[in-house]
Amino acid sequence: MRITTLAAGLLTVLVAAFLVMPAVVSMVAGVSVSYARGVSECLTLDWIVEVWRLYADTIVRSIAIALATVAVTLLIGVPAAYALVRRGGRLARVAEEIVTLPLAVPGLALALALIITYGGVRDLRGSSAFIVIGHVLYTLPFMLRSVMAVLQSIDWRLLDEGAASLGASPWRRFVDVVLPNARPGILAGALTVVTLSIGEFNLTWMLHTPLTKTLPVGLADSYASMRLEIASAYTLVFFLMIVPLLVAMQMLSRIGARREARP
Amino acid sequence: MPRRFEILLLLPAGVFLLAFLLVPMAVLVPVAGSGRLGWSAYLAVLTEPRYRATMVSTLMVAAATTGLTLMIATVAAQFLATRRFVGRDLLVAMLTFPLAFPGVVVGFMVILLGGRLGLVAQASEAMIGERIVFAYSLTGLLVGYLYFSIPRVILTVMAAVETLDPALVEAARSLGAGPLRIQRDIVLPALAPALTAAGALCFATAMGAFGTAFTLATRIDVLPMVIYTEFTLGGNVAVAAALSIALGLVTWAALALARNATGSVAAAG
């Protein structure tokens, strides 16, 4: 084997180890009686139980916020994606630029703008809805792009015109023809939105109140003030929530690739 | 085509974005000018030594993250994309699984790696009798941003490498070009659009990220941390707003430049 190939392989393996090792340490520490004494002692689920006792509300709230976020992005994002694909041209590009602005502007700045503008509305500021608003801003571009990509890859115009020639109204065509055909994009977009919402911290840290803590906020709290085993167990709970979502996303993209490969 | 139908489809998203994106951002602009410094708050990031130093160190961390990530990803992606070997899928999975980790979790990973009880501290104590701790500093932040960026960039570069024509590399090799020459003259020019897009995204994320720095230490002086402390601890809303706008402009410009250079929309994380 060439020396350069060997070096490249070595670097790749080292980087993989760099990424995996701390995650493994964290998972092991989360189920060890004591991190300092090592794993060999014995394993326990006590820390996980303790995490549930301390932080169950953050876990439940994060799931609720993720579901609310995905509901809103579906309701406002899917119709908008269809309208932008239909319309095309410069107007659509400007609109897309505005929608994707929250990806270019740091979450902290966005959260600051929201607090300065709406911080005085006490009922909104103190509720989880304020966090949902932030999460929708941040995740909407992903939903939009995912749905637009699918619509652009299928011949929506042909389908739409076909249905129109049969006398279906624009709304009927949207609900009965376009939506079913855009389903892979909608599903992929929804999974991305849920995953991003559950892990979102930059906006959430500014927008939350002591009564509306989410999972990542709780994680930051446990990293700062809890013993390493509890912080690790909490991180493990987060991994367990996020991994099924990632696997589902991967499977979905694999199915999509196979469908495309077919002539 | 019924235009009214399209307007109705766009209306819900339009109202939402107007109320919660455009109006708040417009409100931010005058707030930044309302403080002790007046409108010169906008220049504070350049004129006040403390903020200028913060801006410089933030830019440097982001630039170092981008450079190192691109180098590592280019080497690893080529190694993985062109070969089929036992354990390749496992290696790819190991390299991409931190994709969904938020910044706070990445910060915790850095603490487990380079913190007071971390792996490096334990290993270095066993080997040289001294605990090496790097987590709670700019070095730790850089390591965290590498941890965060490498999986994302590797995926993009791997996709680009797969579209590369292996015959070109073969031809160059048969003509006697060495590995460095092949990289410089064939591989890197072909990968340039993907590297630009991924690099800009990496840079913008490293500029604006907050979670990792927050987990590692409140004393790390990068722009997002200073904005946070000015706002919550200092109660200095005007400066926080001005710095936010400066930060937003830098990240937005980085992404816009890359998009113009490559002509494609970069997906963000």
Interface residues (C-beta under 8 A of the other chain):
Chain A: R2 T4 T5 A8 G9 L11 T12 V13 V15 A16 A17 F18 L19 V20 M21 P22 A23 V25 S26 A29 Y35 A36 V72 L75 I76 G77 P79 A80 Y82 A83 L84 R86 R87 A95 I98 V99 T100 L101 P102 L103 A104 V105 P106 G107 L108 A109 L110 L112 A113 L114 I116 T117 Y118 I133 V136 L137 L140 P141 R145 P170 W171 F174 T195 G199 E200 F201 N202 W205 M206 P216 L219 A220 Y223 A224 L228 A231 T235 F238 I242 L245 L246
Chain B: M1 P2 F5 E6 I7 L8 L9 L10 P12 A13 G14 F16 L17 F20 L21 L22 V23 P24 M25 V27 L28 V31 I72 V75 A76 Q78 F79 L80 L91 M94 L95 F97 P98 L99 A100 F101 P102 G103 V104 V105 G107 F108 M109 V110 I111 L112 L113 L117 L119 Y147 I150 P151 P179 A204 M207 G208 A209 F210 G211 F214 T215 P224 I227 Y228 F231 V237 A240 A241 S244 I245 L247 G248 T251 W252 L255 A256 V265 A267 A268
